[in-house]
Amino acid sequence: MRSVSPRALVCGGAGLALLAVSLLPVLVLPLGTTAAKVWIYLLFLVPALLALLVLKKQGRSQLFTALLPVGLAFFFRALMLHYVSSDYEIFLSQWVQTLRANGGFWAIRLPIGNYNAPYLYFLAAISYLPIPDLYLIKLFSILFDVVLAWGGMRLVKHFTANSRTPLACFCILLILPTVMLNGAYWGQCDSLYSGLVLHAMACALQRRGSASAALLGLAFSFKLQTVFILPLWAAFWLTGRIKFRHLFLFPAAYALTCIPALLLGKPLADILSVYVGQTKEGAGSLNYNSASIYSFLPYGAQVNESVYARAGIIAAFLLVLILLVVLLCCRKRISDTALLTAGFILAAGVPFLLPYMHDRYFFLADVLAVAVACAFPDRFPPAVLVQLSSLSAYLIYFRQRYTLVLNLGGKTYTMLVESLLILAVLVYAWCLLFLDLRPGTKKRRGSSS
């Protein structure tokens, strides 16, 4: 067995020290008793332990080296646990309180919140615990931050023989600003569906169609935003990565997550209408601090909302249709690299064109861009540009003021810069896709023969 280098030992010691020091910001959290804070810290170590178990397979030397960024990522998250967002105060805390007051799991039958059944199961479970639910909600997202990083590592591993590159992807995703801010600071749960999507993509590229479709169905059961990249599985089928029969596991997995809610007395209509209700909630503003095409409209512009919303939906549909037609026409020579690029185009392009998008709806594009950049370092620009755009949108929410306001021709544009970054990324990604699909293009590792 190879010995661990002194440098790796130093990194490992520093990483473990950071995990230990993370206890200090936990002990001074404003909510909960001292005993509750000790439990919070112990639960905080669970995703850290999962990270170490995932990295253990990479070898001792690389494990010790990775301990430093992993420890740093968790230390930063410990510093973020104190923040209380308006989303938590208005929605999540009220839902947990209602569940607690009405019998925990038995209260799932009631029309509580606008999240689907699996997340309600989690909220019902923590309603029994004498620990502030704010921290438990964040710890759940932190756990899936690790699942997300693991999925990115699996995806990158498919495209490279260098064992260090997947490890780098794992660490980068774990310490990516929008990933840390989304769960540990904001208390959102976008890592849940995104992590499952990355694992589903990795399984599809490995020709494990059953697992891929099931994971995708599970991702959809957590978040409607899974639909942004859902058409990619049509491409996987068209190109022979998965079989048609595998696709039936998508609705099967979703249906399976609904069974406990049905047994607890929740009407089927209530379960199935959750996502329909979410699509209607956006009415009133075409854009909610998102770097979408609607940011090209001047601030305060008076437009026909329904007409512009329909136009965006049609545009998103055309994007998906054109992408699938291109892939269908090239299906005999399409590579896994092209499919990865196509997935990124969907993750960034669909929310760019759709109306009623929120600031965090480019989360999947953020993490996919990192995976692409790690697998193919010459394709790093999208990762930088998408992260800058998304981070700016996050800061708008946290600071309650726009980051880069432009005044052009006597009109004010609040998020034009962020939207231009996404537009540039999409143009760049389309160019890469056509390069990947050219006849005679040299295939990269993980491509079909």
C-alpha positions as CSV (number, residue, x, y, z in Angstrom):
1,M,0.0,0.0,0.0
2,R,1.4,3.4,-1.0
3,S,2.4,5.6,1.9
4,V,0.7,9.0,2.3
5,S,2.9,12.0,1.4
6,P,3.8,14.6,4.1
7,R,1.8,17.2,2.1
8,A,-1.3,15.0,2.1
9,L,-0.9,14.4,5.8
10,V,-0.8,18.2,6.4
11,C,-3.9,18.7,4.3
12,G,-5.7,15.9,6.1
13,G,-4.8,17.3,9.6
14,A,-5.9,20.8,8.6
15,G,-9.2,19.4,7.2
16,L,-9.9,17.4,10.4
17,A,-9.1,20.5,12.5
18,L,-11.6,22.5,10.5
19,L,-14.3,19.9,11.1
20,A,-13.5,20.0,14.8
21,V,-13.5,23.8,14.9
22,S,-16.9,23.9,13.2
23,L,-18.3,23.1,16.7
24,L,-17.6,26.7,17.8
25,P,-20.1,28.5,15.4
26,V,-22.6,25.7,16.2
27,L,-22.4,26.3,19.9
28,V,-23.1,30.0,19.5
29,L,-26.2,29.5,17.3
30,P,-29.0,31.8,18.5
31,L,-31.7,29.0,18.7
32,G,-31.8,25.9,20.8
33,T,-30.4,24.6,24.1
34,T,-26.8,23.5,24.6
35,A,-27.9,19.9,24.3
36,A,-29.7,20.6,21.0
37,K,-26.6,22.3,19.6
38,V,-24.5,19.3,20.5
39,W,-26.9,17.2,18.5
40,I,-26.8,19.7,15.7
41,Y,-23.0,19.3,15.5
42,L,-23.2,15.5,15.6
43,L,-25.8,15.6,12.8
44,F,-23.6,18.1,11.0
45,L,-20.8,15.5,11.0
46,V,-23.0,12.9,9.2
47,P,-22.7,14.4,5.7
48,A,-19.0,15.0,6.4
49,L,-18.6,11.3,7.2
50,L,-20.5,10.5,4.0
51,A,-18.1,12.7,2.0
52,L,-15.1,10.8,3.6
53,L,-16.7,7.4,2.8
54,V,-17.2,8.5,-0.9
55,L,-13.6,9.7,-1.1
56,K,-12.1,6.7,0.6
57,K,-12.4,4.8,-2.7
58,Q,-10.0,7.2,-4.3
59,G,-7.1,6.1,-2.2
60,R,-5.5,7.2,1.1
61,S,-3.2,9.9,-0.4
62,Q,-6.0,11.6,-2.3
63,L,-8.4,11.2,0.6
64,F,-6.0,13.0,2.9
65,T,-5.4,15.7,0.3
66,A,-9.2,16.2,-0.2
67,L,-9.8,16.6,3.5
68,L,-8.6,20.2,3.4
69,P,-11.2,21.5,0.9
70,V,-13.9,19.3,2.4
71,G,-13.1,20.6,5.9
72,L,-13.2,24.1,4.6
73,A,-16.5,23.6,2.9
74,F,-18.1,22.3,6.1
75,F,-16.5,25.0,8.2
76,F,-18.1,27.6,5.9
77,R,-21.4,25.9,6.2
78,A,-21.2,25.9,10.0
79,L,-20.8,29.7,9.8
80,M,-23.9,30.0,7.6
81,L,-26.4,28.0,9.8
82,H,-27.4,31.1,11.8
83,Y,-29.1,32.9,8.9
84,V,-32.9,33.1,8.9
85,S,-34.4,33.9,5.5
86,S,-37.8,35.3,4.9
87,D,-38.6,32.1,3.0
88,Y,-38.1,30.1,6.2
89,E,-40.1,32.6,8.3
90,I,-43.0,32.8,5.9
91,F,-43.2,29.3,4.6
92,L,-41.0,26.5,6.0
93,S,-41.3,27.3,9.7
94,Q,-45.1,27.7,9.4
95,W,-45.4,24.3,7.6
96,V,-43.4,22.5,10.3
97,Q,-45.4,24.2,13.0
98,T,-48.7,23.1,11.4
99,L,-47.3,19.5,11.1
100,R,-46.2,19.5,14.7
101,A,-49.6,20.8,15.9
102,N,-51.5,18.3,14.0
103,G,-49.7,15.0,14.7
104,G,-46.6,15.0,12.6
105,F,-47.0,12.4,9.8
106,W,-50.8,12.3,10.3
107,A,-50.9,16.0,9.3
108,I,-49.5,15.2,5.8
109,R,-53.1,14.6,4.8
110,L,-53.8,18.3,5.2
111,P,-53.1,20.9,2.4
112,I,-49.8,22.1,3.8
113,G,-47.3,24.1,1.7
114,N,-46.6,23.7,-1.9
115,Y,-43.8,21.1,-1.8
116,N,-44.4,17.5,-3.0
117,A,-44.8,14.5,-0.7
118,P,-41.2,13.4,-0.1
119,Y,-40.1,16.8,1.3
120,L,-43.2,16.8,3.5
121,Y,-42.2,13.4,4.9
122,F,-38.9,15.0,6.0
123,L,-40.6,18.1,7.5
124,A,-43.0,15.8,9.4
125,A,-40.2,13.7,10.7
126,I,-38.3,16.7,12.2
127,S,-41.5,18.1,13.7
128,Y,-41.1,15.4,16.4
129,L,-37.6,16.5,17.4
130,P,-36.7,19.0,20.2
131,I,-34.1,20.6,17.9
132,P,-34.8,23.9,16.0
133,D,-36.2,23.0,12.6
134,L,-34.2,25.8,10.9
135,Y,-31.0,23.9,11.4
136,L,-32.5,20.5,10.6
137,I,-33.8,21.8,7.3
138,K,-30.4,23.1,6.4
139,L,-28.6,19.9,7.5
140,F,-30.9,17.9,5.2
141,S,-29.8,20.1,2.3
142,I,-26.1,19.9,3.4
143,L,-26.4,16.1,3.3
144,F,-27.6,16.3,-0.3
145,D,-24.8,18.8,-1.1
146,V,-22.5,15.7,-0.6
147,V,-24.8,13.6,-2.8
148,L,-24.5,16.3,-5.4
149,A,-20.7,16.4,-5.3
150,W,-20.7,12.6,-5.5
151,G,-22.9,12.7,-8.6
152,G,-20.6,15.3,-10.2
153,M,-17.6,13.1,-9.4
154,R,-19.3,10.1,-11.0
155,L,-20.2,12.0,-14.1
156,V,-16.7,13.4,-14.6
157,K,-15.1,9.9,-13.9
158,H,-17.0,8.7,-17.0
159,F,-15.0,11.1,-19.2
160,T,-11.5,10.9,-17.8
161,A,-8.9,8.3,-16.8
162,N,-7.2,10.8,-14.4
163,S,-8.3,9.9,-10.9
164,R,-7.6,13.4,-9.6
165,T,-10.1,15.1,-11.9
166,P,-13.2,13.5,-10.5
167,L,-11.9,14.3,-7.0
168,A,-11.4,17.9,-8.0
169,C,-15.0,18.1,-9.2
170,F,-16.2,16.7,-5.9
171,C,-14.3,19.3,-3.9
172,I,-15.3,22.2,-6.3
173,L,-18.9,21.4,-6.1
174,L,-18.8,21.1,-2.4
175,I,-17.3,24.5,-2.0
176,L,-19.1,26.2,-4.9
177,P,-20.6,29.5,-3.6
178,T,-24.1,29.0,-4.9
179,V,-24.2,25.4,-3.6
180,M,-23.1,26.5,-0.1
181,L,-25.4,29.5,-0.1
182,N,-28.4,27.6,-1.4
183,G,-28.7,25.0,1.4
184,A,-26.5,26.0,4.4
185,Y,-27.4,29.7,4.3
186,W,-30.7,30.1,2.5
187,G,-32.2,26.8,3.6
188,Q,-33.3,25.9,0.1
189,C,-33.2,22.3,-1.2
190,D,-32.1,22.5,-4.8
191,S,-29.3,20.1,-4.2
192,L,-31.8,17.4,-3.6
193,Y,-33.1,17.2,-7.2
194,S,-29.8,18.3,-8.8
195,G,-27.8,15.7,-7.0
196,L,-30.2,12.9,-8.1
197,V,-30.2,14.3,-11.6
198,L,-26.3,14.1,-11.8
199,H,-26.4,10.5,-10.6
200,A,-29.2,9.7,-13.1
201,M,-27.1,11.2,-15.9
202,A,-24.0,9.1,-14.8
203,C,-26.1,6.0,-14.8
204,A,-27.5,6.7,-18.3
205,L,-24.0,7.2,-19.7
206,Q,-23.0,3.9,-18.1
207,R,-25.9,2.2,-19.8
208,R,-27.7,1.6,-16.4
209,G,-31.1,2.6,-17.7
210,S,-33.2,1.3,-14.9
211,A,-31.3,3.1,-12.2
212,S,-31.1,6.3,-14.3
213,A,-34.9,6.5,-14.9
214,A,-35.7,5.6,-11.3
215,L,-33.3,8.3,-9.9
216,L,-34.8,10.8,-12.3
217,G,-38.3,10.0,-11.1
218,L,-37.1,10.5,-7.5
219,A,-35.6,13.8,-8.5
220,F,-38.9,14.9,-10.0
221,S,-40.7,13.9,-6.9
222,F,-38.6,16.4,-4.9
223,K,-38.6,19.3,-7.4
224,L,-40.5,20.3,-10.5
225,Q,-37.4,22.0,-11.9
226,T,-36.2,18.5,-12.9
227,V,-38.3,19.1,-16.1
228,F,-35.6,21.5,-17.3
229,I,-33.4,18.6,-18.2
230,L,-36.0,15.9,-18.6
231,P,-35.9,15.9,-22.4
232,L,-32.3,14.7,-22.2
233,W,-33.7,11.2,-21.4
234,A,-35.4,11.2,-24.8
235,A,-32.0,11.8,-26.3
236,F,-30.5,8.9,-24.2
237,W,-33.2,6.7,-25.6
238,L,-32.8,7.9,-29.2
239,T,-29.1,7.2,-29.0
240,G,-29.4,3.8,-27.4
241,R,-28.0,4.7,-24.0
242,I,-31.2,3.5,-22.3
243,K,-34.0,1.3,-23.5
244,F,-37.6,2.5,-23.9
245,R,-38.9,0.1,-21.2
246,H,-36.5,1.8,-18.7
247,L,-38.5,5.1,-19.1
248,F,-41.5,3.6,-17.3
249,L,-39.5,3.5,-14.1
250,F,-39.6,7.3,-14.1
251,P,-43.4,7.5,-13.3
252,A,-43.1,4.3,-11.2
253,A,-40.5,5.9,-8.9
254,Y,-42.6,9.1,-8.6
255,A,-45.7,7.1,-7.8
256,L,-43.9,5.1,-5.2
257,T,-43.0,8.3,-3.3
258,C,-46.7,9.3,-3.2
259,I,-47.9,6.0,-1.6
260,P,-47.2,7.0,2.0
261,A,-49.1,10.2,1.6
262,L,-52.1,8.3,0.2
263,L,-52.0,5.8,3.1
264,L,-52.0,8.8,5.5
265,G,-55.2,10.1,3.9
266,K,-53.9,12.8,1.6
267,P,-56.2,13.0,-1.5
268,L,-54.6,12.0,-4.8
269,A,-55.9,15.2,-6.3
270,D,-54.0,17.2,-3.8
271,I,-50.8,15.3,-4.5
272,L,-51.0,15.6,-8.2
273,S,-52.0,19.3,-8.2
274,V,-48.9,20.5,-6.2
275,Y,-46.8,21.1,-9.3
276,V,-49.8,22.6,-11.2
277,G,-50.2,25.0,-8.4
278,Q,-46.5,26.0,-8.5
279,T,-46.8,26.9,-12.1
280,K,-49.6,29.3,-11.3
281,E,-47.9,31.0,-8.4
282,G,-45.6,33.0,-10.7
283,A,-48.4,35.0,-12.3
284,G,-47.9,38.7,-11.5
285,S,-44.3,39.1,-12.6
286,L,-42.5,37.6,-15.6
287,N,-39.2,37.3,-13.7
288,Y,-38.3,36.9,-10.1
289,N,-34.6,38.1,-10.0
290,S,-33.6,35.5,-12.6
291,A,-31.1,35.9,-15.4
292,S,-33.8,35.1,-17.9
293,I,-34.7,36.6,-21.3
294,Y,-37.3,38.8,-19.5
295,S,-34.4,40.8,-18.0
296,F,-34.0,42.4,-21.5
297,L,-37.2,44.3,-20.7
298,P,-36.7,47.7,-19.1
299,Y,-37.5,47.9,-15.4
300,G,-41.2,48.8,-15.0
301,A,-42.0,48.2,-18.6
302,Q,-45.8,47.7,-19.2
303,V,-46.3,44.6,-21.3
304,N,-49.0,42.1,-21.8
305,E,-47.9,39.5,-19.3
306,S,-49.9,36.6,-20.7
307,V,-48.7,37.2,-24.3
308,Y,-45.0,37.4,-23.2
309,A,-45.4,34.4,-20.9
310,R,-46.8,32.3,-23.7
311,A,-44.0,33.5,-26.0
312,G,-41.4,32.3,-23.5
313,I,-43.0,28.9,-23.1
314,I,-43.2,28.5,-26.9
315,A,-39.5,29.5,-27.1
316,A,-38.5,27.0,-24.5
317,F,-40.5,24.3,-26.3
318,L,-38.8,25.2,-29.6
319,L,-35.3,25.0,-27.9
320,V,-36.1,21.5,-26.7
321,L,-37.5,20.5,-30.0
322,I,-34.6,21.8,-32.1
323,L,-32.1,20.2,-29.7
324,L,-33.8,16.8,-30.0
325,V,-34.1,17.0,-33.8
326,V,-30.4,17.9,-34.1
327,L,-29.5,14.9,-31.8
328,L,-31.8,12.6,-33.7
329,C,-30.3,13.5,-37.0
330,C,-26.8,12.8,-35.6
331,R,-27.7,9.9,-33.5
332,K,-25.4,7.4,-35.3
333,R,-22.3,9.4,-34.4
334,I,-23.3,11.2,-31.3
335,S,-20.9,10.9,-28.4
336,D,-21.4,11.0,-24.6
337,T,-19.6,14.3,-24.7
338,A,-22.3,15.8,-27.0
339,L,-25.0,14.4,-24.7
340,L,-23.3,16.1,-21.7
341,T,-23.2,19.4,-23.6
342,A,-26.9,18.9,-24.6
343,G,-27.8,18.4,-20.9
344,F,-26.1,21.7,-20.0
345,I,-27.9,23.5,-22.8
346,L,-31.2,22.3,-21.4
347,A,-30.3,23.2,-17.8
348,A,-29.3,26.7,-18.8
349,G,-31.6,27.3,-21.8
350,V,-35.0,26.3,-20.5
351,P,-35.0,28.5,-17.4
352,F,-33.5,31.3,-19.5
353,L,-36.6,31.3,-21.8
354,L,-39.4,30.3,-19.4
355,P,-41.4,33.0,-17.5
356,Y,-41.8,33.2,-13.8
357,M,-38.3,31.9,-13.0
358,H,-36.7,32.5,-9.6
359,D,-33.1,33.5,-8.7
360,R,-32.0,30.0,-7.9
361,Y,-33.4,28.2,-10.9
362,F,-30.0,28.0,-12.7
363,F,-28.7,25.8,-9.8
364,L,-28.6,22.7,-12.0
365,A,-26.8,24.7,-14.8
366,D,-24.3,25.9,-12.1
367,V,-23.3,22.4,-11.1
368,L,-23.4,20.9,-14.6
369,A,-21.1,23.6,-15.9
370,V,-18.6,22.6,-13.2
371,A,-18.8,19.0,-14.2
372,V,-18.2,19.9,-17.9
373,A,-15.3,22.1,-17.0
374,C,-13.7,19.4,-14.9
375,A,-14.2,16.7,-17.5
376,F,-12.9,19.0,-20.3
377,P,-10.8,21.9,-18.9
378,D,-10.9,23.7,-22.3
379,R,-14.6,24.2,-21.6
380,F,-14.3,26.2,-18.4
381,P,-15.9,29.5,-19.6
382,P,-19.5,28.4,-19.0
383,A,-18.7,27.4,-15.4
384,V,-17.3,30.9,-14.6
385,L,-20.0,32.9,-16.4
386,V,-23.0,30.9,-15.1
387,Q,-21.6,31.0,-11.5
388,L,-21.1,34.8,-11.7
389,S,-24.7,35.2,-13.0
390,S,-26.2,33.0,-10.4
391,L,-24.2,34.4,-7.6
392,S,-25.3,37.9,-8.5
393,A,-29.0,36.7,-8.5
394,Y,-28.5,35.2,-5.0
395,L,-26.9,38.4,-3.7
396,I,-30.0,40.4,-4.9
397,Y,-32.1,38.3,-2.7
398,F,-29.8,38.5,0.3
399,R,-29.0,42.2,0.0
400,Q,-32.4,43.2,-1.3
401,R,-31.0,45.4,-4.0
402,Y,-29.8,44.8,-7.5
403,T,-26.1,44.1,-8.2
404,L,-25.5,45.7,-11.6
405,V,-28.1,48.3,-12.6
406,L,-27.7,49.8,-16.1
407,N,-29.2,52.9,-17.5
408,L,-29.4,52.8,-21.3
409,G,-31.3,55.2,-23.5
410,G,-33.2,56.6,-20.5
411,K,-34.3,53.2,-19.4
412,T,-33.3,51.1,-16.4
413,Y,-32.2,47.4,-16.7
414,T,-31.8,45.6,-13.4
415,M,-30.4,42.2,-14.5
416,L,-29.3,42.7,-18.1
417,V,-25.7,41.9,-17.4
418,E,-26.5,38.6,-15.7
419,S,-28.8,37.6,-18.6
420,L,-26.2,38.5,-21.2
421,L,-23.8,36.2,-19.4
422,I,-26.3,33.3,-19.7
423,L,-27.0,34.2,-23.4
424,A,-23.2,34.1,-24.1
425,V,-23.0,30.8,-22.3
426,L,-25.8,29.3,-24.5
427,V,-24.2,30.5,-27.7
428,Y,-20.9,29.0,-26.6
429,A,-22.5,25.7,-25.6
430,W,-24.4,25.4,-28.9
431,C,-21.1,26.0,-30.8
432,L,-19.5,23.2,-28.7
433,L,-22.3,20.9,-29.5
434,F,-22.0,21.4,-33.2
435,L,-18.2,20.8,-32.9
436,D,-18.9,17.6,-31.0
437,L,-21.4,16.5,-33.8
438,R,-19.2,17.2,-36.8
439,P,-18.3,14.1,-38.9
440,G,-14.8,12.9,-38.1
441,T,-14.6,14.7,-34.8
442,K,-12.1,12.9,-32.5
443,K,-14.1,11.1,-29.8
444,R,-13.2,11.6,-26.2
445,R,-13.1,9.1,-23.5
446,G,-16.7,7.9,-22.7
447,S,-17.9,8.3,-26.3
448,S,-19.7,5.7,-28.2
449,S,-17.7,3.8,-30.9
